[in-house]
Amino acid sequence: MHIKDEIDFKELLKNPIRLFGLSYIYFLLAGGFLGTYYIWNMNDVSKNAITPVVLKDSAQFVLDVPMQRGALIAPVNVAIAGRSSKALIDKGANLYKANCASCHGDNGMGDGLSAAALTVKPRNFHSAEGWKNGRKVSNIYKTLQDGILLSGMPAFNYTPAEDRFAIIHFIRTFATDFPVDSLSELLDLERVYNLSKGTQLPAQIPVKMALQKVTQENDAEINAVDQFCESMDEAIKNDAGAKIAMKVSRNENKIATAALAAQGRSLDDFVRIISSDPVTIGFKPEVVRLSSEEWNALYSYLSKVNRKS
Ligand code: HEC
């Protein structure tokens, strides 16, 4: 009961600011508690509220660029090709069968044979539902240009522009309510893709294949150099050039590699290249003192390093 003795409640009510002195300790504790709680859960607090997109299977990643022939895409007049015609529809029907039916189905229902394997189902052209880019000619042109990333709808940017318009007009026969483009929407295609100029598409090969090719060429070079060096001991018995090579060489591997790189050059070039920096190329410095007959012999011997041997 000491506390009661010490606190004079009447005094307190007269001067309520003193109440703060009593509640202060609770605020302090609450603050301390919240702070500790916050720091304790820092990991969760800093996590994104929005879950990042996780791709379901690795096939959805673009692993490499595809192999493609270079192609000239013929110029086209958008104002004409962008409007449906019987000729374009007929042409489109065939192209559709060859390029699209496997996924979108013979009748455009989105039920082609390959559709079963796709997580995102191909569009049913009879229905207006679910279109991501839209159903106008200009919208579908964009779909064919870029494909739809990660969903299995490939890009058809190698298909000539006129063929693409033909296919588009054909798939738009599957329903009667396809929206029609204004002329300016069609002309936008011209503006974006320069269709009246045609397009030169560069050839490309997959990175993986390019790497293999480089390694193969490298391997061929390494083999040639190895073989050449191995044959040197044998060659010095009856080839004057080999004897000279042995005498002026610091590193047979290097000189064979250099000789391979210099192949097809004239004797003069050969002499100049070696004399400019003999040590780096694998020769002893005294190589520059060879007589012209000796250079000749060395040149003809080193010309025998051959990728195919
Ligand atoms: C390998 C299967 C496959 C092939 C081949 C294919 N598509 Fe598709 N297509 C799809 C898939 C899957 C979708 C649905 C994409 C989505 O919803 O993200 C789709 C969607 C579309 C759409 C709707 C775009 C939008 O705005 O939502 C159009 C138009 C289309 N394809 C046209 C074509 C045409 C024309 C061809 C042939 C030149 C073709 N597709 C070939 C799989 C394919």
Residues whose N, C-alpha, C, O or C-beta is under 5 A from the ligand:
A	BS01	HEC	N99 C100 C103 L118 V120 K121 P122 R123 G130 W131 K132 N133 G134 I140 T143 I148 S151 G152 M153 P154 F156 I167
